[in-house]
């Protein structure tokens, strides 16, 4: 009877995903990141339902007015509400960052997995392509691509996507080179499984941790890239709002000195969002680290 009781009361083994989530939710920095990022995300996605001004609505009675009860963060030189443009800019920046990261993640995974499972020729060709992409100076490559692709949301997504995938491709290849020597993969190959089956049945599930951490951290990097391109006039062009082209207003000495609310809130939102996402990404990286179970 006592043996049965002891067996019943023994704790159940938890899976690796549950242990990873447990480590993530006990990470203080990651929780701070979530507390910052979630309200920002909710605000930029829902502001049109509770804020009376649109990002391009013009109020001729409020040209270059400071923060007030009507315009919480003031207005710009043509009477547009800065708060509405800040939230719309956040939506645009997050849309560009998320979409570009999804595209670059798909490209990076497919290239890395094809290199690992496609044979020696496929591996050599894919890695030389990755080496070429990684040896190009990123800033110069980014500016050249942006000048060729033009301004706007779609060209900016295209440019950032092409710049971001090589690192993930190398990480996926390294993981899958080790995986392909395992017995279950060798057995699947012996039974005639093709490359697509190996990629999505075995490769993808074993790379989820790499992909999640990479995508999270890359979103923060993509937000900064979009802001930099828009600041230089090569990303999101006015009148469409983004944090980058709102910061572009600070290039004017008059705006910089006399109307700081027109750019400093965008700068603050950019810094807070990137910090929060980096905290979340660091928490996910620590949570998915198998060495954490040894501590």
N, C-alpha and C positions, 0 to 999 in steps of 0.2 A: 504493500500500500504506500509506504514511504517512497519507494522508487518511482511509482507512478506519479506521486505528488511532485517529486523533484523534477521528473521529466516534463510534467505539465507546466511547472513554474519556470523552466529554463527560458531565457530570452531568445526570441526568434532572431535568426541571422538576417541582417539587413543587406540589401543589394548595394552595388557600388554607386548607383544613381542616388539612392536615398542617403547614403553616407556623404556623398558630395553635396547634396542639398543641405544636409545638416551642418556641414562645415561652412557652407556659404552663408546660411542664416545666422551663424554665430560669429561671423566676421564683422567687426564693428565698422570698419571703413566701408565695406560693401553696403551695410545697412544705411550708413550716412549718405552714400551715393544714391541709393534707392529713394530715400526721403527727399533728396534734392531733385532727382530726375523725374520721378513720377508726377509731382505737381506741375512741373514745367510741361511735361508731355500732355497731361490732361488739359492744361490751359491752352496750349497751341492748337489742340485738336477740337476744342469746344468753344472757343472765344466768340465765334459768330452768333452763338445762341444767347449769350448773356452780355456782350459788350455792344453798345449802341452804334459805334462808329466802324466803318469799313476801312481797310488799309489805304484805299485810294480816294476816300471821300474827302472833299475839300470844304473847309470852313473858312471863308474869307474874312471872318471877324477874328480869327485866331492865327494870324501869321506870326511865326516865331515867338509864340507865347510860351512862357514857362509852365511848369506843372501847376494844375489848379484842380478844383473839385469837378470841373467838367472834363478836362483833359488831364488825366492823372499824371502822365509823364510829359506833358507839354505837347506842342505841335511844331511842325517843321516850317520851312520857308514858304510853302504853298498852302499851308493850313491843314495838312494831313495829321491825324492823330498818331503820336509817336507810339503809344501803347498798342494800338491796333497793328501798326506796322511792325512793332517788335514781335508780337505774337504770330503775325503772318510770316515774318522773316524766320522765326523759329520753325514754323511748319515747312517752309521752303527748304531751309537748311537740313532739317531732319529727313525730308523726302529725298533730297539729293543724296545725302549720306547713306540712308538705308538702302535705296535702290542701287546705288553704285556698289555698295558692299555685297549685296545679294548677287549681283552680276559677277563681281570679281571673285567671290567665294565659289560660285559655280565653275568659273573658268579655272581657278586655281586647283580645285578638287579634281576636275576632269583631267587636267594636264598632269598633275602629280600622280593620280591613280593610273592613267594610261601609261606613264613612264614606268611605274612599278610592275604592272601586269602585262604590258604589251610586248615584252621581249627586249633583247639587247638593242636592236636598231631603233625601236620606239623610244627606249630610255635615252639613248644617246642623242637622238634628234630633239626630243622634248627638253632635255637639260641644256642643250646648246641654245635653244630658244630662250629658256629661262635665264641663262647666263648673259645672253645678249640684252634682254630686258633689264637685268639688274646692273649691267655695266653702264647703261646710259645715264648721264647726269640727271637726277630726278627733276630738279627745278627747271633746267633748260628744256628737258623733254616735256614737262608739264606746260610750260609757256608756249612752246612750238605747237603742241597739240591744240592748246586752247585757241591760239591765233588762227589755226587752220579750221577747227571745228566751229568757231564763232561763239557768240554769247547765247544764253538761254538755259533753261533747265535741262533739256535733253542733251545738248552738247557738253554741258558741265558733267552730267552723269557719265557720258561716254569717256571723257578725258580721265576722270578719277578712276573709273573702272579699269581702264587700260594700264594705269600706273600701279595698281594695288595687288595684283594676283600672284606675282612670282614668288614672294616669300611663302605664301600658303602652299603653293605647288611643291616647293622643296620640303616643307614640313610633312605634307601628305605622303610624298614619295618615301621619305625616311621611315614613316610609320608603316607603310604598306610593304616596303622591302623586307621588313622584319616579319610582317604578318604572312606574306606569301610562302614562307618556309614552314609554317605550322601545318600540323597533320590534317586538319579539316580542310584547309585550302588545297593542299596537295591532293587530298582525296577528291575534292570537287573537280579539280583539273583532270584527274584520272578518269572521272566519270563523264568527261566531255563538256564541262561547264565552260562557256565562253567568257570573254572579257566583260561584257555588260553584266552578266550574272555575278561574276566575281566582284565587280565594282559596287553594285547596289545591294548584294546579299551579304557580302563580307566586308568590303572596303568601307562603305559609308558608315555602318554602325560602329566600326572600330575607330573612326576618325571624328565622331561627334564632338568629343571633348576639345580637340584641336580647333574644329570649325567654330564652335560656340565661343571660345575664348578669342580666337582671331577676329571673328565678326564683331564682337563687342568692342574690342580695342580699336578695330579699324574704323568703326563708326565715328569715334572721337577724332581720329586722324582725318577722315573724310570731311567732317564738319570744318576742321581747320583749313583743309585744302580748298574747300568751296569758299570759305571766308577770304582766304588769300587771293584766289582768282577774282572774286567779286570786288575786293578792295582795289585790285589793279585794273578793273574794268573789263576783265576777260571771262567773268563767270555769269552771274545773274544780273541782267541789265535792268535798270529802272524803266518803267514804274513798278515792276515786280519787286517786292521787298525781300531782302535777305539780310542776315546780320552782317555779311561782308560789305554789301553796298551801303548799308547804314553807316558802317565805320568809314566808308569812303568819304563821307561828308566831313570828317575830321581833317581831311587834307586841305580844306579851306581854313585859313587862319582866322577869319571872322567867326565861323562856326565853332572852331576849336576853342576860342577864347570867350565868345559872347553867348553862344547857345550850346553849352556842353551836354544838355539833356538829349540833344538830337543824335548823339553818338555813344555816350558813356553807358547808357542802359543796354545797348546792343553789345558793347564790349563786356559788360558785367554778365549778361546772360550767356555769352559765348564762353567765358571763363568758367562759370558755374556748371554749365552743361558738360563741357569737356572734362572737367575735374570729376563730376559725378559719374560719367560713363567710364572714366579710367579707374575710379574706385570699384565700380561694379565689375569691370574686366579683370582687375587684379584679384578681386574676391573669387571670381569664377576660375581663374587660373590656379589659385591656391586650393580651391575646392576640388578640382579635377586632378590635382597632383596626387598620384597613388602613394607617394612617400609620406603624405599626411597621415595615413593610417598607421605609420610606424612611430609617430610622435606620441 
